[in-house]
Amino acid sequence: MTRGPVDATTTDAWKALTELRAGFEPDLRSWFADDPGRASRFTYQAADLHVDLSKDLITDDLLACLLALAEQVGLEARRDAMLSGERINVTEDRAVLHTALRLPADASLVLDGTDVVPGVHETLAKMYAFAGRVRSGEWTGVTGERIRTVVNIGIGGSDLGPVMAYEALEPFHHPEIECRFISNIDPTDAGQKLKGLDPATTLFVVSSKTFSTLETLTNARLARAWLLDALAEHGDVDPADAVRKHFVAVSTALDKVADFGIDPENAFGFWDWVGGRYSVDSAIGTSLAIAIGPERFGEFLDGFHAIDKHFAETPLAQNVPALMGLLNVWYVNFLDAQTHAVLPYSQLLHRFPAYLQQLTMESNGKSVRWDGTAVTTDTGEVFWGEPGTNGQHAFYQLIHQGTRVIPADFIAFANPAYPLVDTSDGQDVDVHELFLANFFAQTQALAFGKTDEQVRAEGTPEHIVNARVFSGNRPTTSIMAPALTPGVLGQLIALYEHITFTQGVVWGVDSFDQWGVELGKQLAQQISSAVSGDASTARQQDTSTQSLIAYYREKRQ
Ligand code: F6P
């Protein structure tokens, strides 16, 4: 039986945090100068992730208050409820068991009287066998040629995870298979991604939890028509056979997959207890499994599991996702942070911030708690970011000298995927070291800044001294790992899943529903006939929408 949320703002810990905030004067310079143990005391290990919170605006007193808050809102009980399959997604009356997707085969997790782990591993085995056949060339298209391009068609969680992980794990790709991803209903997306493809060597993976998403089904139909048209040039091809050889599907709605014409034999299922934004580790990762192979995909899942275990078993005082989630609450609710930057010093992670936007903002962008009552404090900060060092030359100005607190997570790896050396000046310069010097320098500059005395001492003209002062005390978390392997990527994703969960528990929201995306979808269905010229539907729209549609109809050639 799911209990109502504890209102965090009524707890003693919240009162203590409010008092602490009143007299809070962060001073990272003296906190470090006076406390040689600060860096080691606030550095934690979770599996392969080395996480330094010492440049966050954290003190021992604050940490004690945040841990008390976690206890008083029942974080551990809620975590255990999630991990054991309680229906904590109350608005959809569902269990939340993405963590079951990465349990080892000998584990057991009983939901409604059935152990879900064997089903998870059966699906994985089916997906792995299929991926293996595509990789080896045994799976051929209708003309007998091997598959060279895999096109994932999906959107939201059925796209962002696979594309982010595909990009991140580029060094592990099969050398002869490229993946492409079609998500947007903007016809440009399908138009561009299909360009140049040979239908005979192209495989489509239609990924949709519900198999009813307008964008995905429209793009799947476009792809099917493109395939059949293009294959016609190869002579007499049976359409049903072509679809069977060139389309597979991933969904919880296998009946709808069959209605589309995809052979149920070539469909990979998952379960309603996996949210879309938590599904990259399910069969939604089929394109990724083809790209990196079953063994690497297994390592990816092991990475998630290592962090799940850490989250489940580590006392909160050392529990990295819990600590990072609690710190985020401190920043949002007590220091008025409205956004949170994620800055990977890894070009391979260039889609990671976009992936995290769905994970965090679809999960915690809520105004109502899981019992239907209004939230009692701000929720859901905006997550954003770009890889360093590109971001340094674009928006870091605002992080260094803007008026708002922007907590920032810096992510870096000790070993590069491409260890290039610049030899042009007669010296061997390891370019990864130049790169990492930037990573270390940025967090240092944000933490410690530059005083007006320092600026003056450099001979700076007085009238520009203030413009060149850096206040410091700008919070950062440094996350490092040995290398960006499939396992480490799984660990990073699971870390942010559990950070998101922790914040959701403190705020009392259902982090697993997404009702806020529905209204726009419904209206789009209603408005589409007006866009195509139905005057009576057009007249039912507000005057702004009417005139915008009129503009479109006048200009459209
Ligand atoms: O509209 C939001 C959403 O439901 C996401 O939560 C989900 O990841 C995405 O759409 C795609 O849904 P589906 O996998 O069912 O096509």
Residues whose N, C-alpha, C, O or C-beta is under 5 A from the ligand:
A	BS01	F6P	I155 G156 G157 S158 S207 S208 K209 T210 F211 T213 T216 G276 R277 Q514 V517
